[in-house]
Amino acid sequence: MTRHRPPGVFRRTASAAAAGALALAGLIALPAAAAHADTTAKGDVIANLWEWNWDSIASECTNVLGPAGYGAVQVAPPSESLEQSSYYWWDVYQPYSYTLNSRFGTASQFASMITACHNAGVKVYTDAVINHTAAQTGTGYDGTTITNKYDTPDWDPGDYHTSADCPTSDLTIQDYSNLTQVQNCELLGLPDLKTSSDNVRSGLAAFLNKQIALGVDGFRVDSAKHIPATDMAAIVAELDTTTSGAAPYVFDEVYPGSTPQPSDYYGSGDVLDFTYASKMKSAFEGNVSDLSSLESSGILPAANSVSFVTNHDTERNGLHMSYKDGDAYKLANLFELAYKWSTPTIYSSWQWTQSDQAPPNSSGFVTDTDCSGSWNCLDRDTAVVGMVAWHNAAGSAAVSDWSTKSSSVIGFGRSGAGFFAVNNGSSSATYTFATGMADGTYSNVIDGGASTVTVSGGNASITIPAKDAVAFYNSSYTCTVGCDDSGGGSTSTVTATFNEYASTTSGTNVYVVGSIDALGSWDTSKAIQLSSSGYPIWSGAVSVPINTSFTYKFVKKDSSGNVTWESNANRSATTTTSAINLNNSWNVADASATDVTFNEYATTDWGTNVYVVGSIASLGSWNTSDAIPLSSESYPTWSRLVIAPKSTAFTYKYVKKDSSGNVTWESGTNRSYTTGTSSGYSTSDTWR
């Protein structure tokens, strides 16, 4: 399920009264069915090209995925979706109609993409949004207008769950441990389709079968945990065979929670393994030696799951790693390809600084992927491409010859079919490994075959650079695609995200400048401008060298170019090999600063957000225009970490602002808090 919460929750304003007949909106003329996919010579690796447009995916299948040996490509939801003014990425999880003209291209381009991928030997899996329709009324990317969220071109009010099925007053999920609410109420205000209805099941199956007729080979089912397992199985049972004559491959998104459980869905397909990704984060941010017990660590059974290192939700909410974690992130993906377990996925998408941020676009329509620009194309990284070939060659061979050399260095083989060693440490490491491989000289797939490893008596002395790996499976491997390509990432930098609370006047912007080249070397003309999209918090992500100490400061520049420096001493930071977040407040020196995380339980209407404002400058000095916007990631709890002075008493209150900027104060007296001399303070409040 896409767990991201768009700003605000739309409360039900229309009643679902009379049952309506399903009317699948006018089907458009489409090209003839695509060629059959032939993946018999390929592996099972899925490239998740998230929110790439159709033309770019077609090109990637032809030039990268097919030659590299990927088995399939996972693509974004192809249906028409909400188009709103900020063009946020989550628009596509609010379906407007089941036409196939979307922000990623036309129905014709979608069909052509499938053909191109099949011609390259790559199957196509689409993201199926079938639990709900759009919570927000407006206009879609194909021009569909919706004025009542329970009345769409495909569905009538009687096709949704109503108060007869959902026990909450506003029809939204309030208790995620309550199975009835999770599956019969509205997720974040998204109208919940009544999938127990034969009419709804047939309509959803018709939508998916329309894609199958064009050549789609399977589906990643969004929000599957919000669809009862029996309903999910019934929908899958109505699906046609694919154009290759096989049953469509289905894998369900069952986001972690107390209920339902992933095993409930094994009858309708495989399940995405969030625990696997969490174990990758834990190991590659800690000790990779812990991976020796991976199989008994609580991950899902290999036969019933799809593994991943990150996805579009979890890279943004911090649950899992992201490209911002630099080499550690890439190494986790290499391990996933090396270790024999479930179907692996490799995620490639765009770089971002704000969690809601739109993909690169023109008036909302996603532009072509540029892997040397703002996209992170891990699928074509030299090491990843090499490990896809390695993974395919190792096939079903069992893991063998496991060796733990240190907390940062491990190695293992695949019963003589290949050997893999990884060094997650900050300095190079040399060890002798028992490889299980036949004697000979082998090409290292990690660097595209530029270096070799010699095995003698089954053993090999291997030097693994810092934050790197060595892997080999035959003597003649040469890189075919992605050679000398880092996929848009960097092997020597990590992302530092700067968040600075600073109120400004119109025309004045906030910048960060510092002692390293990436921060302008103290030259304010080269300072990095921060984004004001979360005003009064200014944010920006900068690629900085790993294992480096630097100093920095924030400045303001007005429309005339006049520069105002913070008055406090220079700030300092040190990078390792993982991404860092630097939270600061204007003129609050690091030595005298602490942090307070404000947590407020508050339900809202769609488009309404919650803020905290208070008596100190860090909280806007009671000016609601400078109030701190709280994150709705854990809705209905709104949270944000705020930098405040140590040993300081202050008062504060929460407010709500709607899309027109109208402010509603919570009732009651001002709240009060006093910081001490340590850190990690927090509040737990409820709207009143």
Order of alpha helices (4+ residues) and beta strands (2+ residues): beta-alpha-beta-beta-beta-alpha-beta-beta-beta-alpha-alpha-beta-alpha-beta-beta-alpha-beta-alpha-alpha-beta-beta-beta-beta-alpha-beta-beta-beta-beta-beta-beta-beta-beta-beta-beta-beta-beta-beta-beta-beta-beta-beta-beta-beta-beta-beta-beta-beta-beta-beta-beta-beta
